[in-house]
Amino acid sequence: MIKKQSDDPNVTAAAERALHIIQEVLAAQPKAVEFNYGGHKLKLGEYDVCENCTAPIAEAQQLAASLRYKCAYIDDDTVKEHIELAAELFDTEAQAAIIRAEFHNGHNTEAILNALLGYQHQRSIHDSYEHSHNGAAA
């Protein structure tokens, strides 16, 4: 949760500015070509590692780093907080992608991951474009 009150007009304005900045960062992102795995920088496809497994790690890590870099140039603490939270989301997504990749090891552990992903889907343990608290969506 954003630390300031959600009905504070400054938070609303900061969120709009943060969204604009985030959209600029998203639009400027090249395709990721490397990722960090346990402190080791690896290029996608290196050592015959599956790109389907590692590309999500690389993309999430790259975006988190780009958002954090952008934060260094933002003076407004509330705008910065929104962007730092977005970076944290993608740090967490990178960690989740690493775990998913570890389940894709060719030793029948994919069935475990599939069961977990099925549960996640059934219980709506994911976000949705239909979910909103500001009336923007139904």
C-alpha positions in Angstrom: 0.0 0.0 0.0 1.1 3.5 -0.7 2.0 5.0 2.7 0.1 8.2 2.3 -3.7 8.2 2.5 -5.3 7.1 -0.8 -7.8 10.0 -0.7 -5.0 12.6 -0.5 -5.2 14.5 -3.8 -1.4 14.7 -3.8 -1.3 10.9 -4.0 -3.7 10.9 -6.9 -1.5 13.4 -8.8 1.6 11.5 -7.9 0.1 8.3 -9.1 -0.7 10.0 -12.5 2.8 11.3 -12.8 4.2 7.9 -11.8 2.1 6.2 -14.4 3.4 8.5 -17.1 7.0 7.8 -16.0 6.4 4.1 -15.8 4.8 4.1 -19.3 7.9 5.9 -20.6 10.2 3.4 -19.0 8.1 0.5 -20.4 8.2 2.0 -23.9 11.9 2.4 -23.8 12.7 -1.2 -22.7 14.7 -3.2 -25.2 14.3 -7.0 -25.1 16.3 -8.3 -22.2 19.4 -10.3 -23.2 20.8 -11.4 -19.8 19.7 -12.2 -16.3 21.2 -12.7 -12.9 20.9 -16.2 -11.4 22.5 -16.6 -8.0 25.0 -13.8 -8.6 26.0 -15.1 -12.0 25.2 -13.0 -15.1 24.0 -15.2 -17.9 23.0 -14.4 -21.4 19.7 -15.8 -22.7 20.4 -19.1 -24.4 23.8 -19.5 -22.9 24.7 -23.0 -21.8 21.6 -24.3 -23.7 19.4 -23.0 -20.9 15.8 -22.8 -21.9 14.9 -19.3 -23.1 11.2 -19.9 -22.3 12.2 -20.3 -18.7 14.8 -17.6 -18.5 13.4 -14.7 -20.6 10.7 -13.9 -18.0 13.5 -13.7 -15.4 15.6 -11.4 -17.6 12.6 -9.2 -18.5 11.5 -8.7 -14.9 15.0 -8.0 -13.6 15.7 -5.5 -16.4 12.5 -3.6 -15.8 13.0 -3.5 -12.0 16.5 -2.1 -12.6 15.3 0.5 -15.1 12.6 1.7 -12.7 15.1 2.0 -9.9 17.4 3.9 -12.1 14.6 6.3 -13.0 13.9 6.8 -9.3 17.3 8.3 -8.8 16.2 11.4 -10.8 12.8 11.9 -9.1 12.5 14.5 -6.4 8.9 13.9 -5.4 8.9 11.3 -2.6 5.3 10.2 -3.4 6.0 9.7 -7.1 9.2 7.9 -6.2 7.3 5.6 -3.8 4.9 4.6 -6.6 7.8 3.7 -8.9 9.8 1.9 -6.2 6.7 -0.2 -5.5 6.5 -1.0 -9.2 10.2 -2.0 -9.2 9.5 -4.2 -6.1 6.6 -5.9 -8.0 9.0 -6.8 -10.8 11.7 -8.0 -8.3 9.1 -10.3 -6.9 8.1 -11.4 -10.4 11.7 -12.2 -11.2 11.9 -14.3 -8.1 8.7 -16.1 -9.1 10.1 -16.6 -12.6 13.2 -18.2 -11.1 11.1 -20.6 -9.1 9.0 -21.5 -12.1 12.2 -22.1 -14.1 13.6 -24.4 -11.3 10.4 -26.5 -11.5 11.1 -26.9 -15.3 14.0 -29.1 -14.8 13.0 -32.1 -16.8 12.5 -34.4 -13.8 8.7 -34.4 -13.8 8.5 -31.4 -11.4 6.5 -29.5 -14.1 3.5 -31.4 -12.8 4.0 -29.7 -9.4 4.2 -26.3 -11.0 1.1 -27.0 -13.2 -0.9 -28.0 -10.1 0.2 -24.8 -8.3 -0.5 -22.6 -11.3 -3.9 -24.3 -11.7 -4.7 -23.5 -8.0 -3.5 -19.9 -8.5 -5.9 -19.6 -11.5 -8.9 -21.3 -9.7 -8.5 -19.1 -6.6 -7.8 -15.9 -8.5 -4.4 -15.5 -6.9 -3.5 -13.0 -9.6 -4.6 -9.5 -10.5 -7.1 -8.6 -13.2 -7.9 -5.7 -15.4 -11.5 -6.0 -14.1 -10.4 -5.2 -10.5 -10.4 -1.5 -9.6 -11.1 0.7 -6.5 -11.5 3.9 -8.5 -14.4 3.0 -10.8 -12.2 2.7 -13.8 -13.3 -0.9 -14.4 -16.3 -3.0 -13.4 
